Amino acid sequence: MKTMPDNSVDLILTDPPYNIAKYSTGNIYLPGREALNNDIAKWDEVEFNPQELVYDFKRILKKDGNIFAFTSYNLIGKWHEAFDKEFDTFQFFVWHKTNPVPKIFKNGFLNSCEMIVCMWNKGHRWNFSNQREMHNFFESPICMSPERLQNPKHPTQKPVKLLKHLISIASNEGDIVFDPFMGTGSTGVAALQLGRKFGGCEIDSVYFEAAQNRLELCHG
Ligand SMILES: C[S@@+](CC[C@H](N)C(=O)[O-])C[C@H]1O[C@@H](n2cnc3c(N)ncnc32)[C@H](O)[C@@H]1O
């Protein structure tokens, strides 16, 4: 990202670490079936501070660009503190997962909602056509087979349907979408399917290769 030119990106749509591993009680192992995944990942344990993204996000984003970033309850305050003063608008959007991991011990709410923080300045690109599309809420199942990669398995692979909704709202065909935490490249797949251009980063070489393979398939 540091090597990218100023004012070069139309939409930053990204899914950085949530730092929730420290609150997790671990995967749930059940006799005779696959363990229930609690989104445990080593990369999630590395301290993540949204403040570290402010300078480069502002620098690479075009003046009429938008930023959407997935996050969690424990980091929402840090996102707001870092970005609210830097942009004209700071809002949040909710993804409601229609098939969340069950709470088999009935000891709390299902984790059926994820938050996406949204930032932009006056004059930003916006493609809402009617009020019904303007709800800051979207329903879709979590990523399942055949979309969900089996090798490598990524614990937080996001559904392309949700990403396409966000990209459609906030960019135009031919625009450049950037995801600096792209995992298996789901944002890129959604962007290319909608006729946008895509650039992304991923620190893990196995996920990076998986993303590259998915993106190459989109190019045909
Ligand atoms: C929440 S996951 C993204 C998953 C992605 N949305 C998908 O659908 O596959 C966050 C990703 O950020 C990567 N990551 C963590 N720190 C990073 C860094 N400093 N630079 C680039 N990628 C990083 C992790 O390896 C992980 O794959």
The ligand as a Gaussian input file, in Angstrom:
#p B3LYP/6-31G(d) Opt

LIG

0 1
 C      -10.460000     -11.331000       7.932000
 S       -9.290000     -12.007000       6.867000
 C       -9.852000     -11.565000       5.244000
 C      -10.691000     -12.647000       4.611000
 C      -11.214000     -12.269000       3.231000
 N      -12.231000     -11.253000       3.334000
 C      -11.750000     -13.457000       2.466000
 O      -12.934000     -13.449000       2.056000
 O      -10.999000     -14.434000       2.289000
 C       -7.929000     -10.946000       7.117000
 C       -6.706000     -11.324000       6.332000
 O       -5.707000     -10.320000       6.570000
 C       -4.446000     -10.950000       6.491000
 N       -3.486000     -10.048000       7.134000
 C       -3.263000      -9.869000       8.456000
 N       -2.330000      -8.920000       8.643000
 C       -1.950000      -8.471000       7.413000
 C       -1.059000      -7.484000       6.943000
 N       -0.315000      -6.767000       7.791000
 N       -0.960000      -7.281000       5.613000
 C       -1.705000      -8.011000       4.732000
 N       -2.569000      -8.983000       5.111000
 C       -2.707000      -9.190000       6.437000
 C       -4.638000     -12.287000       7.167000
 O       -3.676000     -13.236000       6.763000
 C       -6.068000     -12.654000       6.734000
 O       -6.076000     -13.517000       5.623000

